Amino acid sequence: MSALPPESGTGADQQAIPQTRAHLRQLTLQCAAAFTVLSLAWPYFVLRNETLPWPATALAIGAIALLLASLTRQPWWWRLIHMLFAPLAWAIAALSIAPGWFLLAFILLLLVYRGALTDQIPLYLSSKDTAAALAELMSECPGKRFLDLGAGIGSVLRPLARALPEAQFTGIENAPATWLAGYLCTAGLPNCSWHWGDIWRTSLTEYDLVYAFLSPAPMPALWEKVKLEMPSGSLFISNNFPVPGVEASSVVEIDDARQTRLYCYRR
Ligand SMILES: C[S@@+](CC[C@H](N)C(=O)[O-])C[C@H]1O[C@@H](n2cnc3c(N)ncnc32)[C@H](O)[C@@H]1O
């Protein structure tokens, strides 16, 4: 690993606040459903000297959560999560699994999917055909410095660094397990620097091509960062997630399993 690239705080704070608010909103919604059902059911069953029927209570919480999520116009996947959360929590609790296993599963998931929790950016990998298309797009850049923001396990950097030995490649990754896998996969490539870091604290000023395969959530804030930091004539490329409200300079369509589209923005 070489020295860390320059840091930048641009976009980090703007990004963190809406993400936290979005998570809090969903948590509040689920708590509101649980509170509503329990505050009606608990006194009813206590007064009758009966125990709370947990399966029915969990189903009722799921139904109320679905209602609240629909009334507040949450996306369909959030409605599904809200509907299933309490019934599934009850069903899993009924299995009487030792709590340590849940902690272990949570830690393992966090090691790989940290980005999903903090930035709504999960791990999925660019295809070989995408790496080949990026190699061609490099020829349209004024220089040969390439940055992969959220570099996963190096599935883009490794083939590119091998194919273009005259260019310089940098990867930034912040999930521990994927960082380690990428570090091992790119070790020994002299033109590839692999860094532990946060995309929001990475300066883009030194790169001719910045590649991002993230999710729709960070694109507006990332575009602000790109506009502020990327030098004139450089190229920003987003795999599959266009910048909302901004017309791409060109779109490259790739005939791979995902039918990848590369949205290219010339600075
Ligand atoms: C969709 S994957 C793309 C991986 C790789 N660029 C590729 O194309 O195969 C996005 C990656 O970004 C990472 N990530 C998410 N948020 C990040 C952040 N704030 N800083 C650095 N990496 C992040 C995730 O851990 C994940 O590995």
The ligand as a Gaussian input file, in Angstrom:
#p B3LYP/6-31G(d) Opt

LIG

0 1
 C      -21.343000      -1.592000      -5.433000
 S      -19.780000      -1.877000      -4.677000
 C      -18.683000      -1.559000      -6.048000
 C      -17.373000      -2.291000      -5.927000
 C      -16.383000      -2.033000      -7.056000
 N      -16.204000      -0.618000      -7.302000
 C      -16.837000      -2.672000      -8.324000
 O      -17.268000      -1.937000      -9.204000
 O      -16.775000      -3.928000      -8.449000
 C      -19.644000      -0.375000      -3.673000
 C      -18.522000      -0.455000      -2.655000
 O      -18.434000       0.818000      -2.020000
 C      -18.060000       0.598000      -0.665000
 N      -18.435000       1.786000       0.115000
 C      -19.664000       2.158000       0.527000
 N      -19.624000       3.329000       1.197000
 C      -18.316000       3.697000       1.216000
 C      -17.629000       4.809000       1.757000
 N      -18.276000       5.773000       2.418000
 N      -16.303000       4.889000       1.590000
 C      -15.631000       3.896000       0.925000
 N      -16.226000       2.831000       0.378000
 C      -17.555000       2.713000       0.528000
 C      -18.819000      -0.654000      -0.276000
 O      -18.234000      -1.280000       0.844000
 C      -18.701000      -1.477000      -1.561000
 O      -17.580000      -2.322000      -1.513000

